[in-house]
Structures are given as structure tokens and as C-alpha cells.
Amino acid sequence: MSSNGILLAIAIPLEVPGRNIYLSHNFEMNYGLPTNVTQFRLWYTLFKDTRYNIPEAIRRKRRMVDQSRFSRSFFYRLLAERMDMYGYNGTACIHKSICEAPEMRLHEHNGVLGDIMHVAFTPSASEVESLPSSYREAEINGMRSDCTKYQQHCPLGLFDLISQVI
């Protein structure tokens, strides 16, 4: 069996004189590739079981997707827990990152990583999900360039940890 994988590592240098030490968080995604032709028959099976009822097949496909474990709320919860472990206010820093994302324009010049960061911190960039309204509010504030209220609870945000070439 073969698979494709994506590994995203975020490394933060630690200031230790005479040493080259990084604090790293790895996010890994693996996708199994089909091993035989029967695995290509997902839609056929969905249609066959619904007597070729297209709306019902689409509803079943959406239920399968909705039941997947990885979602935006899962990602935000996981990221907030990690940040809390290191003494940051995780939820507040996610709000700040969402607010700052439109100003950063990450997706324009940073390739795949910029696209991933743009989608991750722009709630309206993907499928609608039942997120708390505070995330959408942070995005709207970011479009207005009004992120000052997030500074109080998260003085050092995620984008502050990334170096910029000016």
C-alpha cells in the first residue's frame, strides 16, 4: 500500500547562547492511495444504494465528510490547547491571528504555506461550519484593520513569531 503525505513543521528558535535549539511543532497528514480498482467505485456505490437518487447520494456524501475528524473547530481547539501549554492565551491568540490574516496577505507571495495559513486563519475561506461568532467577528475586525482589542489578551501572536523580510 502506498500513500502521499504532507508534513508541516513550525519551528521557533530558542535563544540559548552558543546553541542552535528550536522548539518545533509538527503537523502531519497522510493520504492512502487506492490499491485496486474497486476503491474508485465510491460514487457508484452511493448511487447504487440510493437507486440513482442524486440528491440522496449527495446528502450521504456530505454526511461522510461531516463525520470526518478534522475540521476548522478541531484545528482551532488543537492549536489553542498547544498554545495554552506554552503559557499563551490560545483562544485569544487565534482570534488575533484571524484578525491579522487579512493584513498579512499571506497567500499572495508565500506559495502553498501561505495558502494553508490563509485558509486556516480565514474562517470564510472554506465550508461553513458552526463556529462561535467570535471567530467571524475577528475576521470582520481584520477586514476593517481594527485588531487592537486582541493585543491586550495576546501581546505576542502567531504572526509575530514569523520573521518578515522588509
Salt bridges, closest charged atoms under 4 A:
ASP49 OD1 - LYS48 NZ 3.79
GLU56 OE1 - ARG59 NH2 3.24
GLU56 OE2 - ARG63 NH2 3.47
GLU100 OE2 - LYS96 NZ 3.94
GLU108 OE2 - ARG105 NH2 2.58
GLU108 OE1 - HIS109 NE2 3.75
GLU137 OE2 - LYS149 NZ 2.64
GLU139 OE1 - ARG136 NH1 3.17
ASP160 OD2 - LYS96 NZ 3.35
